């Protein structure tokens, strides 16, 4: 007995179906990528704020344990020397007269992220010093800003004269979201 052959069922996509699918995927990516970039920048700023907060808490504890002043200052290209810009990272060091011991060094910040005062009117470049009793030499807010991130999404590390620091979100200004 001879079997009748059937035509095979069509499997797969036509070229037009494939092109329409690719166009839909491209449109969805074009819509979602800017939002993803903003989210990524916000998480970078949060990570930097937490690292800076950790360095401040470390400096405070070390000043109490050592019974000597400890400072946090902008990193310079030479090890153990204070620089001019916190975007290059920071250094935690013992600040005793005649003896400077390097305790911790951070990496440079991601490009496009700036560090300024709370009002974003000037970049920060001064060192912060903790006394042996754990108090700081001044109040200061380290405002982190980046392009495309508004002040409500920006992070800051706020230091009180009592020497305690905290991470805050949306407390400072980032004019126009610019770095």
C-alpha positions in Angstrom: 0.0 0.0 0.0 1.3 3.3 -1.0 1.0 6.3 1.3 0.0 9.7 0.1 2.6 12.3 0.9 1.5 15.5 2.5 3.1 18.8 2.1 5.1 19.7 5.2 3.7 22.3 7.5 5.5 25.6 7.4 8.0 26.0 10.3 9.7 29.3 11.3 9.2 33.0 10.6 8.8 34.8 7.4 11.3 37.6 6.6 8.6 40.2 7.2 7.6 38.7 10.6 11.3 38.7 11.6 11.8 42.4 10.6 8.7 43.5 12.4 9.9 41.7 15.6 13.3 43.4 15.3 11.8 46.8 14.9 9.6 46.3 18.0 12.6 45.2 20.0 14.7 48.2 18.7 11.9 50.7 19.7 11.6 49.1 23.2 15.3 49.4 23.7 15.4 53.0 22.6 12.7 53.8 25.1 14.2 51.9 28.0 17.9 52.6 27.7 17.9 56.3 29.0 15.9 55.1 32.1 18.4 52.3 32.6 21.3 54.7 32.3 19.8 57.1 34.9 19.2 54.1 37.2 22.8 53.0 36.8 24.1 56.4 37.6 22.0 56.7 40.7 23.3 53.4 41.9 26.9 54.5 41.2 26.3 57.6 43.3 24.7 55.6 46.1 27.7 53.3 46.2 30.2 56.2 46.3 28.1 57.8 49.1 28.3 54.6 51.1 32.0 54.3 50.5 32.6 57.9 51.6 30.4 57.3 54.7 32.4 54.2 55.5 35.7 56.1 55.2 34.4 58.9 57.5 33.3 56.3 60.2 36.6 54.6 59.9 38.5 57.9 60.3 36.4 58.7 63.4 37.0 55.3 65.0 40.7 55.5 64.3 41.0 59.0 65.8 39.4 57.6 69.0 41.5 54.4 69.1 44.8 56.1 68.3 44.2 59.2 70.5 45.4 61.3 67.6 43.8 63.4 64.9 42.8 61.6 61.7 41.8 63.4 58.5 40.0 62.6 55.3 41.2 64.7 52.3 41.1 64.6 48.5 43.6 62.1 47.0 46.6 63.4 45.1 48.7 61.5 42.5 51.5 61.2 45.2 50.7 58.7 47.9 49.9 60.1 51.3 49.5 63.7 50.1 46.2 65.6 50.0 45.0 66.8 46.7 42.5 69.4 45.4 39.5 67.4 44.1 37.5 64.6 45.7 36.7 63.3 42.2 40.2 61.8 42.3 39.2 59.8 45.4 40.1 60.4 49.1 42.8 59.5 51.6 42.3 58.7 55.3 45.5 59.4 57.3 46.8 60.1 60.8 47.4 63.8 61.0 49.8 64.1 63.9 52.5 66.9 63.6 55.6 65.4 62.1 54.1 62.0 61.5 51.6 61.2 58.7 50.5 57.6 58.5 48.4 56.5 55.5 45.4 54.4 56.6 43.1 54.1 53.6 43.0 55.2 49.9 40.0 55.2 47.6 39.8 54.9 43.9 38.8 57.8 41.6 35.1 58.4 41.2 33.3 57.4 38.0 33.5 60.0 35.3 30.6 62.5 35.3 30.2 62.5 39.0 31.1 65.6 41.0 31.4 66.4 44.7 30.4 69.8 46.0 28.9 71.5 49.0 25.2 71.0 49.7 24.1 74.1 47.7 26.4 72.9 44.8 27.9 76.4 44.7 31.5 75.2 45.0 33.5 72.0 44.8 34.9 70.6 48.0 38.6 70.4 48.4 39.3 70.9 52.1 40.3 68.1 54.5 38.0 67.1 57.3 39.7 66.3 60.6 38.5 64.2 63.6 39.9 64.9 67.0 40.8 62.2 69.5 37.4 62.5 71.2 35.7 61.6 67.9 34.4 65.1 67.1 35.0 66.7 63.7 36.5 70.1 63.0 33.4 71.3 61.0 30.0 70.5 59.6 30.0 69.6 55.9 27.9 68.0 53.3 29.5 66.1 50.4 26.9 66.4 47.6 27.3 63.9 44.8 25.8 65.1 41.5 25.8 63.6 38.0 24.4 64.5 34.6 20.8 63.6 34.2 20.2 63.1 37.9 18.1 65.7 39.7 18.6 66.9 43.3 15.9 64.6 44.6 17.7 61.6 43.3 21.2 62.7 44.3 23.0 61.5 47.3 25.0 63.3 50.0 27.1 62.4 53.0 26.4 64.8 55.8 28.9 65.2 58.6 28.1 66.9 61.9 30.6 68.6 64.3 29.9 65.7 66.7 31.8 63.6 64.2 28.9 61.5 63.0 28.1 61.1 59.4 25.0 59.9 57.5 24.0 59.2 54.0 21.1 61.3 52.7 19.1 61.3 49.5 17.6 64.4 48.0 18.8 66.9 50.6 21.1 69.0 48.5 21.0 70.7 45.1 22.3 69.5 41.7 21.5 72.4 39.4 20.1 71.0 36.2 21.4 67.6 37.0 24.8 68.6 35.7 28.1 67.5 37.0 
